[in-house]
Amino acid sequence: MFKLDKSGLEQALGTLEAQVMEAIWEAGEPVAVEDVRAALEAQGKESAYTTIMTTMSRLFDKGLLEREQRGRAYFYWAALSRSELNRNVSRRVIDGLLASFAEPAISYFVEAVGDEHPEQLDALARIVDEHRRRRGSATER
């Protein structure tokens, strides 16, 4: 569920899930639960070990983390980069909007781009034209 009252990654994940993902990306290497708990604590975000462990297990179940067992501990790393996850979230949100509200969603998007970033309207038009050209050449085959 996309949370409009949040910002960034927290719109797609819970607050703690987003914080855990950020800590794992920052680490840049496989980390144990205690490593993530300590990293969050250093940022003033204290959570119990078991809470972090459950959150990381949930992120693994969602396919956002990978893990391997080393001795008695699991070591985790991100299955996707920040940009890959951002693209996936954006794609899911837009697909959901288009499935339910295609015309108003497209109309509002163009309006919002025009209001907030008018210089991007030409770029948007080029993307639409390029997509039409590709579709046209694909249907001619």
Secondary structure, DSSP 4 states (H G I P E B T S, - for coil): ---TTS-GGGGTS-HHHHHHHHHHHHH-S-B-HHHHHHHHHHTT----HHHHHHHHHHHHHTTSEEEEEETTEEEEEESS-HHHHHHHHHHHHHHHHHHHHHHHHHHHHHHHHHHH-TTHHHHHHHHHHHHHHHHHHHHT-
